[in-house]
Structures are given as structure tokens and as C-alpha cells.
Amino acid sequence: MSDIVIGVLALQGDVREHLVALAAADAVARPVRRPEELAEVDGLVLPGGESTTISKLAVLFGLMEPLRTRVQGGMPVYGTCAGMILLAEKILDPRSGQETVGGIDMIVRRNAFGRQNESFEAAVDVRGIEGGPVHGVFIRAPWVESAGAGAEVIAEHGGRIVAVRQGNALATSFHPELTGDHRVHGLFVDMARGCRAAGP
């Protein structure tokens, strides 16, 4: 049985699907809603949902500052869709009151691929993942407008950056948790294991 504990920020969004995917990737998966729960995990997933709502709830629940502190301290973190927006250093078109956690040197554009009715699925080649393309589900998805020198672009679609990695932080525009393909979650669990093995 795995002893790596990965939390899923459970304020809004597709939390259950991430918990299932993480368990399938051999991690102990737990929802995180309070600072004391955040303190108990080895890594954290920031799920899809509505990025403005998630950021406001994180502030309301007293999670934003502890989350920033842990991410800045090197805690492994993986953001999908809205979670990618939360990990950006800058949002091109933020809504009023919208904050980010930061952690990846990138600028993102919200809803860049279109509205809900323009959602689509596509095969995405992700660097570092073996076994062929990942099935990407794009729902009101952002893209990375630009990535800084510290951020590694690991996937593109249609000439747009849709997956990045920087140190212990990973982000995708798409939702692998909705597909039954757990390889991206497996990559993140491996990142968390490697981080813990390396120690402080």
C-alpha cells in the first residue's frame, strides 16, 4: 500500500474524480478544506472548477496563505484547468477579487479555448509520459499565453501551451481525471515521491 498522501483542494470543482484518479495512481488521497488538513499531505491537487470562486473560498477558509507558503516551500502541487490558473504568477484577464497561489512562472488566459459549449476532447502528447498521447478533455479551458525561463513546456495543442512543469509544480489546461487514464496523476504522484525522498 502507498504511503504517499496527496490532497485535493475540496472547495469547489471535480474533487471526487481526482480522488479516484490519485487512488488509481497508488496514492492515499484525501480532500483538503482546512489548513490543518493541508499540513498533513505530501502534495496537493488544485482541481478544475471556477478559478475565481476557488480563490475566494480559499481566502474565506483561511487556506490561501498557508497554501502559498507550502507551494513556495516546494510542496508538490498539480493544477488542472482552474487549478492551472491558480498556479500562474499572472492572469491576463482576472475577475475582480481573483487571486492566485503562484508557483509557476507563466501568464495564463482564462477560458481561452472558448465557452462551455465549445468544450472538446483531443489527443495530447505530454513530455515525460510514456504509452502514447493522453486523452485531454478541455472544458472552458485556459491556455498559457507565455511561460518564463523557469517553466518547462511539456505539451501543446493547436500551437498553444496546455501543460507546464516547474520544479515540483505541474499544470494542465485539460482534465485527465475525467478520462480513466491516470498517467498524468501517476506522473504527479512520482514527483511527490521523489520530492519526499530528497528530503528538506
Disulfide bonds with the S-S distance in Angstrom:
none
